[in-house]
Amino acid sequence: MERRRRVLLIDAVEGDVPGIISVCANPRRSKGSSTRITSRPPPCLRCSAVTPTLHDTEFIWILVTVNSARWECNSPGVAAAIPQVVERVRQELGRR
């Protein structure tokens, strides 16, 4: 991630309604996310705030809610949201 202008992170978080997509820009700069989901940034982002070579890096955290983070759990709501997540990633990658 060092010396990159932008880093996209895609993650699943437990929530009440599976398949809700939220985007948080630069989540390492706040104690929680600015999305509808109250979740703390992953440890790698918290560490990046004190890493000099990452100070100018923009982090985009794309979150999808899931009922459960267990491997064997299937969710039609999450499956239906995947094309929207892919489109959001494409939008972020196309942004300059």
Biopython code that builds the backbone (N, CA, C, O; Angstrom):
import numpy as np
from Bio.PDB.StructureBuilder import StructureBuilder

atoms = [
    (1, "MET", "N", (0.815, -1.198, 0.000)),
    (1, "MET", "CA", (0.000, 0.000, 0.000)),
    (1, "MET", "C", (0.857, 1.259, 0.000)),
    (1, "MET", "O", (0.366, 2.348, -0.297)),
    (2, "GLU", "N", (2.115, 1.114, 0.327)),
    (2, "GLU", "CA", (2.966, 2.288, 0.427)),
    (2, "GLU", "C", (3.045, 3.023, -0.907)),
    (2, "GLU", "O", (3.146, 2.422, -1.976)),
    (3, "ARG", "N", (2.996, 4.337, -0.797)),
    (3, "ARG", "CA", (3.140, 5.247, -1.905)),
    (3, "ARG", "C", (2.038, 5.111, -2.971)),
    (3, "ARG", "O", (2.234, 5.513, -4.118)),
    (4, "ARG", "N", (0.903, 4.554, -2.598)),
    (4, "ARG", "CA", (-0.255, 4.474, -3.489)),
    (4, "ARG", "C", (-1.123, 5.697, -3.242)),
    (4, "ARG", "O", (-1.227, 6.171, -2.111)),
    (5, "ARG", "N", (-1.746, 6.207, -4.295)),
    (5, "ARG", "CA", (-2.647, 7.359, -4.134)),
    (5, "ARG", "C", (-3.947, 6.952, -3.458)),
    (5, "ARG", "O", (-4.490, 7.688, -2.634)),
    (6, "ARG", "N", (-4.444, 5.759, -3.819)),
    (6, "ARG", "CA", (-5.732, 5.321, -3.310)),
    (6, "ARG", "C", (-5.706, 3.819, -3.101)),
    (6, "ARG", "O", (-5.130, 3.080, -3.899)),
    (7, "VAL", "N", (-6.337, 3.370, -2.016)),
    (7, "VAL", "CA", (-6.456, 1.945, -1.711)),
    (7, "VAL", "C", (-7.933, 1.665, -1.448)),
    (7, "VAL", "O", (-8.571, 2.344, -0.644)),
    (8, "LEU", "N", (-8.470, 0.649, -2.141)),
    (8, "LEU", "CA", (-9.853, 0.232, -1.923)),
    (8, "LEU", "C", (-9.863, -1.019, -1.066)),
    (8, "LEU", "O", (-9.135, -1.975, -1.334)),
    (9, "LEU", "N", (-10.686, -1.004, -0.043)),
    (9, "LEU", "CA", (-10.858, -2.171, 0.818)),
    (9, "LEU", "C", (-12.319, -2.577, 0.752)),
    (9, "LEU", "O", (-13.205, -1.735, 0.902)),
    (10, "ILE", "N", (-12.579, -3.845, 0.530)),
    (10, "ILE", "CA", (-13.945, -4.354, 0.468)),
    (10, "ILE", "C", (-14.101, -5.318, 1.624)),
    (10, "ILE", "O", (-13.290, -6.227, 1.802)),
    (11, "ASP", "N", (-15.155, -5.116, 2.414)),
    (11, "ASP", "CA", (-15.297, -5.884, 3.637)),
    (11, "ASP", "C", (-16.772, -6.192, 3.894)),
    (11, "ASP", "O", (-17.659, -5.509, 3.381)),
    (12, "ALA", "N", (-17.014, -7.206, 4.678)),
    (12, "ALA", "CA", (-18.360, -7.557, 5.128)),
    (12, "ALA", "C", (-18.460, -7.246, 6.611)),
    (12, "ALA", "O", (-17.535, -7.506, 7.380)),
    (13, "VAL", "N", (-19.598, -6.685, 6.999)),
    (13, "VAL", "CA", (-19.846, -6.396, 8.408)),
    (13, "VAL", "C", (-21.240, -6.890, 8.767)),
    (13, "VAL", "O", (-22.154, -6.845, 7.944)),
    (14, "GLU", "N", (-21.394, -7.354, 9.981)),
    (14, "GLU", "CA", (-22.699, -7.830, 10.407)),
    (14, "GLU", "C", (-23.649, -6.647, 10.557)),
    (14, "GLU", "O", (-23.280, -5.595, 11.080)),
    (15, "GLY", "N", (-24.873, -6.842, 10.090)),
    (15, "GLY", "CA", (-25.885, -5.799, 10.176)),
    (15, "GLY", "C", (-27.271, -6.403, 10.185)),
    (15, "GLY", "O", (-27.434, -7.610, 10.004)),
    (16, "ASP", "N", (-28.264, -5.566, 10.396)),
    (16, "ASP", "CA", (-29.644, -6.038, 10.487)),
    (16, "ASP", "C", (-30.209, -6.492, 9.144)),
    (16, "ASP", "O", (-30.957, -7.468, 9.079)),
    (17, "VAL", "N", (-29.850, -5.779, 8.066)),
    (17, "VAL", "CA", (-30.372, -6.088, 6.734)),
    (17, "VAL", "C", (-29.204, -6.471, 5.834)),
    (17, "VAL", "O", (-28.364, -5.624, 5.531)),
    (18, "PRO", "N", (-29.131, -7.735, 5.395)),
    (18, "PRO", "CA", (-28.015, -8.138, 4.543)),
    (18, "PRO", "C", (-28.084, -7.480, 3.165)),
    (18, "PRO", "O", (-29.162, -7.288, 2.603)),
    (19, "GLY", "N", (-26.915, -7.144, 2.640)),
    (19, "GLY", "CA", (-26.824, -6.589, 1.293)),
    (19, "GLY", "C", (-26.794, -5.081, 1.212)),
    (19, "GLY", "O", (-26.754, -4.536, 0.110)),
    (20, "ILE", "N", (-26.812, -4.379, 2.344)),
    (20, "ILE", "CA", (-26.722, -2.914, 2.334)),
    (20, "ILE", "C", (-25.258, -2.533, 2.084)),
    (20, "ILE", "O", (-24.352, -3.028, 2.754)),
    (21, "ILE", "N", (-25.049, -1.652, 1.114)),
    (21, "ILE", "CA", (-23.696, -1.222, 0.759)),
    (21, "ILE", "C", (-23.459, 0.169, 1.333)),
    (21, "ILE", "O", (-24.291, 1.063, 1.178)),
    (22, "SER", "N", (-22.340, 0.343, 1.987)),
    (22, "SER", "CA", (-21.939, 1.640, 2.516)),
    (22, "SER", "C", (-20.493, 1.891, 2.118)),
    (22, "SER", "O", (-19.706, 0.956, 1.967)),
    (23, "VAL", "N", (-20.155, 3.159, 1.950)),
    (23, "VAL", "CA", (-18.799, 3.534, 1.577)),
    (23, "VAL", "C", (-18.301, 4.570, 2.563)),
    (23, "VAL", "O", (-18.993, 5.539, 2.875)),
    (24, "CYS", "N", (-17.104, 4.355, 3.042)),
    (24, "CYS", "CA", (-16.485, 5.270, 3.991)),
    (24, "CYS", "C", (-15.125, 5.685, 3.434)),
    (24, "CYS", "O", (-14.254, 4.841, 3.228)),
    (25, "ALA", "N", (-14.944, 6.967, 3.194)),
    (25, "ALA", "CA", (-13.657, 7.475, 2.714)),
    (25, "ALA", "C", (-12.777, 7.816, 3.898)),
    (25, "ALA", "O", (-13.220, 8.449, 4.856)),
    (26, "ASN", "N", (-11.536, 7.393, 3.825)),
    (26, "ASN", "CA", (-10.540, 7.648, 4.860)),
    (26, "ASN", "C", (-11.016, 7.274, 6.259)),
    (26, "ASN", "O", (-10.986, 8.111, 7.161)),
    (27, "PRO", "N", (-11.455, 6.031, 6.455)),
    (27, "PRO", "CA", (-11.970, 5.621, 7.764)),
    (27, "PRO", "C", (-10.926, 5.637, 8.862)),
    (27, "PRO", "O", (-11.281, 5.659, 10.041)),
    (28, "ARG", "N", (-9.650, 5.626, 8.512)),
    (28, "ARG", "CA", (-8.603, 5.608, 9.542)),
    (28, "ARG", "C", (-8.520, 6.932, 10.278)),
    (28, "ARG", "O", (-7.900, 7.017, 11.338)),
    (29, "ARG", "N", (-9.136, 7.959, 9.728)),
    (29, "ARG", "CA", (-9.052, 9.284, 10.345)),
    (29, "ARG", "C", (-10.153, 9.543, 11.350)),
    (29, "ARG", "O", (-10.195, 10.613, 11.957)),
    (30, "SER", "N", (-11.046, 8.583, 11.539)),
    (30, "SER", "CA", (-12.123, 8.771, 12.507)),
    (30, "SER", "C", (-12.219, 7.554, 13.411)),
    (30, "SER", "O", (-11.696, 6.486, 13.097)),
    (31, "LYS", "N", (-12.891, 7.731, 14.533)),
    (31, "LYS", "CA", (-13.035, 6.623, 15.481)),
    (31, "LYS", "C", (-14.011, 5.583, 14.979)),
    (31, "LYS", "O", (-13.883, 4.409, 15.327)),
    (32, "GLY", "N", (-14.971, 5.969, 14.183)),
    (32, "GLY", "CA", (-15.954, 5.055, 13.607)),
    (32, "GLY", "C", (-16.164, 5.440, 12.167)),
    (32, "GLY", "O", (-15.563, 6.401, 11.687)),
    (33, "SER", "N", (-16.989, 4.722, 11.483)),
    (33, "SER", "CA", (-17.229, 5.058, 10.093)),
    (33, "SER", "C", (-18.325, 6.103, 9.999)),
    (33, "SER", "O", (-19.089, 6.311, 10.941)),
    (34, "SER", "N", (-18.390, 6.757, 8.847)),
    (34, "SER", "CA", (-19.433, 7.747, 8.634)),
    (34, "SER", "C", (-20.611, 7.125, 7.893)),
    (34, "SER", "O", (-21.469, 7.843, 7.380)),
    (35, "THR", "N", (-20.657, 5.829, 7.835)),
    (35, "THR", "CA", (-21.723, 5.130, 7.140)),
    (35, "THR", "C", (-22.850, 4.821, 8.098)),
    (35, "THR", "O", (-22.801, 5.174, 9.276)),
    (36, "ARG", "N", (-23.865, 4.159, 7.580)),
    (36, "ARG", "CA", (-24.983, 3.741, 8.427)),
    (36, "ARG", "C", (-24.567, 2.616, 9.352)),
    (36, "ARG", "O", (-25.300, 2.275, 10.280)),
    (37, "ILE", "N", (-23.432, 2.049, 9.119)),
    (37, "ILE", "CA", (-22.947, 0.927, 9.915)),
    (37, "ILE", "C", (-21.938, 1.467, 10.915)),
    (37, "ILE", "O", (-21.009, 2.180, 10.534)),
    (38, "THR", "N", (-22.106, 1.141, 12.174)),
    (38, "THR", "CA", (-21.127, 1.579, 13.158)),
    (38, "THR", "C", (-20.107, 0.464, 13.316)),
    (38, "THR", "O", (-20.361, -0.539, 13.982)),
    (39, "SER", "N", (-18.981, 0.650, 12.711)),
    (39, "SER", "CA", (-17.919, -0.343, 12.719)),
    (39, "SER", "C", (-16.587, 0.387, 12.737)),
    (39, "SER", "O", (-16.442, 1.451, 12.136)),
    (40, "ARG", "N", (-15.642, -0.175, 13.411)),
    (40, "ARG", "CA", (-14.319, 0.444, 13.472)),
    (40, "ARG", "C", (-13.485, -0.025, 12.302)),
    (40, "ARG", "O", (-13.618, -1.170, 11.870)),
    (41, "PRO", "N", (-12.621, 0.840, 11.777)),
    (41, "PRO", "CA", (-11.733, 0.423, 10.705)),
    (41, "PRO", "C", (-10.849, -0.749, 11.143)),
    (41, "PRO", "O", (-10.531, -0.879, 12.325)),
    (42, "PRO", "N", (-10.454, -1.601, 10.190)),
    (42, "PRO", "CA", (-9.581, -2.719, 10.536)),
    (42, "PRO", "C", (-8.247, -2.233, 11.090)),
    (42, "PRO", "O", (-7.838, -1.105, 10.812)),
    (43, "PRO", "N", (-7.561, -3.070, 11.872)),
    (43, "PRO", "CA", (-6.275, -2.669, 12.463)),
    (43, "PRO", "C", (-5.263, -2.137, 11.452)),
    (43, "PRO", "O", (-4.495, -1.232, 11.776)),
    (44, "CYS", "N", (-5.247, -2.684, 10.230)),
    (44, "CYS", "CA", (-4.267, -2.213, 9.242)),
    (44, "CYS", "C", (-4.486, -0.739, 8.917)),
    (44, "CYS", "O", (-3.526, -0.020, 8.644)),
    (45, "LEU", "N", (-5.744, -0.278, 8.944)),
    (45, "LEU", "CA", (-6.001, 1.132, 8.679)),
    (45, "LEU", "C", (-5.600, 2.002, 9.854)),
    (45, "LEU", "O", (-5.071, 3.097, 9.668)),
    (46, "ARG", "N", (-5.847, 1.524, 11.049)),
    (46, "ARG", "CA", (-5.437, 2.303, 12.220)),
    (46, "ARG", "C", (-3.916, 2.442, 12.246)),
    (46, "ARG", "O", (-3.398, 3.499, 12.607)),
    (47, "CYS", "N", (-3.204, 1.394, 11.869)),
    (47, "CYS", "CA", (-1.742, 1.461, 11.818)),
    (47, "CYS", "C", (-1.272, 2.394, 10.703)),
    (47, "CYS", "O", (-0.238, 3.050, 10.836)),
    (48, "SER", "N", (-2.024, 2.455, 9.611)),
    (48, "SER", "CA", (-1.603, 3.295, 8.490)),
    (48, "SER", "C", (-1.609, 4.772, 8.845)),
    (48, "SER", "O", (-0.906, 5.558, 8.210)),
    (49, "ALA", "N", (-2.382, 5.163, 9.841)),
    (49, "ALA", "CA", (-2.445, 6.575, 10.244)),
    (49, "ALA", "C", (-1.131, 7.053, 10.822)),
    (49, "ALA", "O", (-0.862, 8.255, 10.827)),
    (50, "VAL", "N", (-0.315, 6.149, 11.305)),
    (50, "VAL", "CA", (0.967, 6.541, 11.896)),
    (50, "VAL", "C", (2.149, 6.110, 11.031)),
    (50, "VAL", "O", (3.298, 6.205, 11.463)),
    (51, "THR", "N", (1.878, 5.641, 9.822)),
    (51, "THR", "CA", (2.943, 5.221, 8.907)),
    (51, "THR", "C", (3.213, 6.362, 7.934)),
    (51, "THR", "O", (2.345, 6.682, 7.122)),
    (52, "PRO", "N", (4.393, 6.988, 7.990)),
    (52, "PRO", "CA", (4.668, 8.168, 7.170)),
    (52, "PRO", "C", (4.444, 7.961, 5.672)),
    (52, "PRO", "O", (3.988, 8.884, 4.996)),
    (53, "THR", "N", (4.749, 6.784, 5.135)),
    (53, "THR", "CA", (4.603, 6.576, 3.692)),
    (53, "THR", "C", (3.147, 6.392, 3.264)),
    (53, "THR", "O", (2.872, 6.256, 2.072)),
    (54, "LEU", "N", (2.211, 6.386, 4.217)),
    (54, "LEU", "CA", (0.791, 6.239, 3.889)),
    (54, "LEU", "C", (-0.027, 7.486, 4.200)),
    (54, "LEU", "O", (-1.246, 7.484, 4.026)),
    (55, "HIS", "N", (0.621, 8.540, 4.655)),
    (55, "HIS", "CA", (-0.115, 9.746, 5.058)),
    (55, "HIS", "C", (-0.912, 10.354, 3.918)),
    (55, "HIS", "O", (-1.995, 10.891, 4.154)),
    (56, "ASP", "N", (-0.416, 10.288, 2.695)),
    (56, "ASP", "CA", (-1.105, 10.895, 1.561)),
    (56, "ASP", "C", (-2.005, 9.908, 0.818)),
    (56, "ASP", "O", (-2.585, 10.253, -0.211)),
    (57, "THR", "N", (-2.121, 8.702, 1.327)),
    (57, "THR", "CA", (-2.934, 7.682, 0.669)),
    (57, "THR", "C", (-4.390, 7.836, 1.069)),
    (57, "THR", "O", (-4.715, 7.960, 2.250)),
    (58, "GLU", "N", (-5.268, 7.828, 0.061)),
    (58, "GLU", "CA", (-6.704, 7.871, 0.326)),
    (58, "GLU", "C", (-7.200, 6.432, 0.439)),
    (58, "GLU", "O", (-6.944, 5.614, -0.444)),
    (59, "PHE", "N", (-7.901, 6.126, 1.511)),
    (59, "PHE", "CA", (-8.474, 4.802, 1.711)),
    (59, "PHE", "C", (-9.981, 4.881, 1.520)),
    (59, "PHE", "O", (-10.638, 5.757, 2.082)),
    (60, "ILE", "N", (-10.523, 3.972, 0.732)),
    (60, "ILE", "CA", (-11.957, 3.859, 0.522)),
    (60, "ILE", "C", (-12.364, 2.480, 1.031)),
    (60, "ILE", "O", (-11.845, 1.461, 0.574)),
    (61, "TRP", "N", (-13.290, 2.457, 1.975)),
    (61, "TRP", "CA", (-13.730, 1.214, 2.604)),
    (61, "TRP", "C", (-15.154, 0.947, 2.134)),
    (61, "TRP", "O", (-16.075, 1.667, 2.519)),
    (62, "ILE", "N", (-15.346, -0.080, 1.306)),
    (62, "ILE", "CA", (-16.652, -0.460, 0.794)),
    (62, "ILE", "C", (-17.159, -1.619, 1.642)),
    (62, "ILE", "O", (-16.548, -2.687, 1.692)),
    (63, "LEU", "N", (-18.289, -1.388, 2.309)),
    (63, "LEU", "CA", (-18.829, -2.369, 3.250)),
    (63, "LEU", "C", (-20.147, -2.941, 2.751)),
    (63, "LEU", "O", (-20.961, -2.230, 2.162)),
    (64, "VAL", "N", (-20.347, -4.223, 2.989)),
    (64, "VAL", "CA", (-21.616, -4.885, 2.684)),
    (64, "VAL", "C", (-22.087, -5.571, 3.958)),
    (64, "VAL", "O", (-21.331, -6.312, 4.586)),
    (65, "THR", "N", (-23.337, -5.323, 4.338)),
    (65, "THR", "CA", (-23.843, -5.970, 5.551)),
    (65, "THR", "C", (-24.181, -7.438, 5.282)),
    (65, "THR", "O", (-24.648, -7.804, 4.204)),
    (66, "VAL", "N", (-23.931, -8.252, 6.287)),
    (66, "VAL", "CA", (-24.241, -9.682, 6.246)),
    (66, "VAL", "C", (-24.964, -10.042, 7.544)),
    (66, "VAL", "O", (-24.806, -9.368, 8.562)),
    (67, "ASN", "N", (-25.757, -11.113, 7.492)),
    (67, "ASN", "CA", (-26.401, -11.607, 8.714)),
    (67, "ASN", "C", (-25.387, -12.198, 9.663)),
    (67, "ASN", "O", (-25.466, -12.023, 10.879)),
    (68, "SER", "N", (-24.435, -12.900, 9.082)),
    (68, "SER", "CA", (-23.432, -13.599, 9.875)),
    (68, "SER", "C", (-22.142, -13.663, 9.080)),
    (68, "SER", "O", (-22.161, -13.739, 7.852)),
    (69, "ALA", "N", (-21.030, -13.631, 9.783)),
    (69, "ALA", "CA", (-19.722, -13.719, 9.134)),
    (69, "ALA", "C", (-19.214, -15.160, 9.070)),
    (69, "ALA", "O", (-18.062, -15.395, 8.705)),
    (70, "ARG", "N", (-20.072, -16.129, 9.423)),
    (70, "ARG", "CA", (-19.663, -17.533, 9.358)),
    (70, "ARG", "C", (-19.532, -17.981, 7.905)),
    (70, "ARG", "O", (-20.304, -17.542, 7.053)),
    (71, "TRP", "N", (-18.577, -18.838, 7.616)),
    (71, "TRP", "CA", (-18.326, -19.317, 6.255)),
    (71, "TRP", "C", (-19.522, -20.036, 5.657)),
    (71, "TRP", "O", (-19.819, -19.858, 4.476)),
    (72, "GLU", "N", (-20.204, -20.831, 6.437)),
    (72, "GLU", "CA", (-21.278, -21.649, 5.890)),
    (72, "GLU", "C", (-22.592, -20.890, 5.702)),
    (72, "GLU", "O", (-23.576, -21.475, 5.249)),
    (73, "CYS", "N", (-22.627, -19.627, 6.034)),
    (73, "CYS", "CA", (-23.845, -18.839, 5.942)),
    (73, "CYS", "C", (-24.026, -18.299, 4.514)),
    (73, "CYS", "O", (-23.135, -17.633, 3.986)),
    (74, "ASN", "N", (-25.165, -18.583, 3.897)),
    (74, "ASN", "CA", (-25.497, -18.049, 2.573)),
    (74, "ASN", "C", (-26.554, -16.972, 2.736)),
    (74, "ASN", "O", (-27.460, -17.097, 3.561)),
    (75, "SER", "N", (-26.435, -15.914, 1.945)),
    (75, "SER", "CA", (-27.381, -14.814, 2.053)),
    (75, "SER", "C", (-27.783, -14.332, 0.665)),
    (75, "SER", "O", (-26.951, -13.794, -0.065)),
    (76, "PRO", "N", (-29.053, -14.519, 0.289)),
    (76, "PRO", "CA", (-29.507, -14.001, -0.997)),
    (76, "PRO", "C", (-29.358, -12.479, -1.099)),
    (76, "PRO", "O", (-29.082, -11.956, -2.179)),
    (77, "GLY", "N", (-29.540, -11.771, 0.015)),
    (77, "GLY", "CA", (-29.386, -10.315, 0.005)),
    (77, "GLY", "C", (-27.980, -9.880, -0.332)),
    (77, "GLY", "O", (-27.779, -8.926, -1.084)),
    (78, "VAL", "N", (-27.002, -10.580, 0.227)),
    (78, "VAL", "CA", (-25.603, -10.265, -0.068)),
    (78, "VAL", "C", (-25.282, -10.644, -1.509)),
    (78, "VAL", "O", (-24.620, -9.887, -2.219)),
    (79, "ALA", "N", (-25.748, -11.807, -1.941)),
    (79, "ALA", "CA", (-25.504, -12.241, -3.318)),
    (79, "ALA", "C", (-26.067, -11.229, -4.313)),
    (79, "ALA", "O", (-25.442, -10.948, -5.336)),
    (80, "ALA", "N", (-27.238, -10.685, -4.019)),
    (80, "ALA", "CA", (-27.852, -9.695, -4.899)),
    (80, "ALA", "C", (-27.083, -8.377, -4.912)),
    (80, "ALA", "O", (-27.144, -7.636, -5.893)),
    (81, "ALA", "N", (-26.362, -8.079, -3.836)),
    (81, "ALA", "CA", (-25.621, -6.815, -3.739)),
    (81, "ALA", "C", (-24.268, -6.863, -4.448)),
    (81, "ALA", "O", (-23.686, -5.815, -4.727)),
    (82, "ILE", "N", (-23.764, -8.048, -4.739)),
    (82, "ILE", "CA", (-22.418, -8.169, -5.322)),
    (82, "ILE", "C", (-22.253, -7.357, -6.617)),
    (82, "ILE", "O", (-21.247, -6.659, -6.749)),
    (83, "PRO", "N", (-23.188, -7.413, -7.576)),
    (83, "PRO", "CA", (-23.000, -6.579, -8.779)),
    (83, "PRO", "C", (-22.890, -5.089, -8.460)),
    (83, "PRO", "O", (-22.145, -4.371, -9.127)),
    (84, "GLN", "N", (-23.620, -4.616, -7.453)),
    (84, "GLN", "CA", (-23.531, -3.206, -7.058)),
    (84, "GLN", "C", (-22.169, -2.900, -6.439)),
    (84, "GLN", "O", (-21.611, -1.825, -6.661)),
    (85, "VAL", "N", (-21.639, -3.835, -5.672)),
    (85, "VAL", "CA", (-20.302, -3.651, -5.088)),
    (85, "VAL", "C", (-19.271, -3.569, -6.203)),
    (85, "VAL", "O", (-18.399, -2.700, -6.187)),
    (86, "VAL", "N", (-19.370, -4.470, -7.164)),
    (86, "VAL", "CA", (-18.431, -4.467, -8.289)),
    (86, "VAL", "C", (-18.515, -3.136, -9.037)),
    (86, "VAL", "O", (-17.487, -2.567, -9.402)),
    (87, "GLU", "N", (-19.719, -2.641, -9.265)),
    (87, "GLU", "CA", (-19.888, -1.360, -9.951)),
    (87, "GLU", "C", (-19.284, -0.223, -9.135)),
    (87, "GLU", "O", (-18.656, 0.672, -9.701)),
    (88, "ARG", "N", (-19.459, -0.241, -7.831)),
    (88, "ARG", "CA", (-18.872, 0.813, -6.988)),
    (88, "ARG", "C", (-17.349, 0.762, -7.039)),
    (88, "ARG", "O", (-16.694, 1.803, -7.076)),
    (89, "VAL", "N", (-16.788, -0.435, -7.041)),
    (89, "VAL", "CA", (-15.332, -0.578, -7.168)),
    (89, "VAL", "C", (-14.875, -0.009, -8.509)),
    (89, "VAL", "O", (-13.873, 0.704, -8.567)),
    (90, "ARG", "N", (-15.590, -0.313, -9.576)),
    (90, "ARG", "CA", (-15.241, 0.236, -10.900)),
    (90, "ARG", "C", (-15.289, 1.769, -10.890)),
    (90, "ARG", "O", (-14.416, 2.424, -11.460)),
    (91, "GLN", "N", (-16.305, 2.329, -10.246)),
    (91, "GLN", "CA", (-16.412, 3.793, -10.156)),
    (91, "GLN", "C", (-15.210, 4.376, -9.421)),
    (91, "GLN", "O", (-14.625, 5.368, -9.856)),
    (92, "GLU", "N", (-14.851, 3.757, -8.313)),
    (92, "GLU", "CA", (-13.709, 4.257, -7.536)),
    (92, "GLU", "C", (-12.405, 4.129, -8.317)),
    (92, "GLU", "O", (-11.554, 5.017, -8.266)),
    (93, "LEU", "N", (-12.253, 3.029, -9.035)),
    (93, "LEU", "CA", (-11.031, 2.836, -9.822)),
    (93, "LEU", "C", (-10.959, 3.825, -10.992)),
    (93, "LEU", "O", (-9.869, 4.220, -11.408)),
    (94, "GLY", "N", (-12.114, 4.221, -11.519)),
    (94, "GLY", "CA", (-12.137, 5.157, -12.626)),
    (94, "GLY", "C", (-11.946, 6.610, -12.202)),
    (94, "GLY", "O", (-11.664, 7.472, -13.035)),
    (95, "ARG", "N", (-12.098, 6.876, -10.926)),
    (95, "ARG", "CA", (-11.926, 8.227, -10.399)),
    (95, "ARG", "C", (-10.444, 8.582, -10.397)),
    (95, "ARG", "O", (-9.613, 7.749, -10.033)),
    (96, "ARG", "N", (-10.109, 9.768, -10.784)),
    (96, "ARG", "CA", (-8.691, 10.169, -10.797)),
    (96, "ARG", "C", (-8.411, 11.197, -9.757)),
    (96, "ARG", "O", (-7.273, 11.648, -9.626)),
]
sb = StructureBuilder()
sb.init_structure("model")
sb.init_model(0)
sb.init_chain("A")
sb.init_seg("    ")
for serial, (resi, resn, name, xyz) in enumerate(atoms, 1):
    if name == "N":
        sb.init_residue(resn, " ", resi, " ")
    sb.init_atom(name, np.array(xyz, "f"), 0.0, 1.0, " ", f" {name:<3s}", serial, name[0])
structure = sb.get_structure()
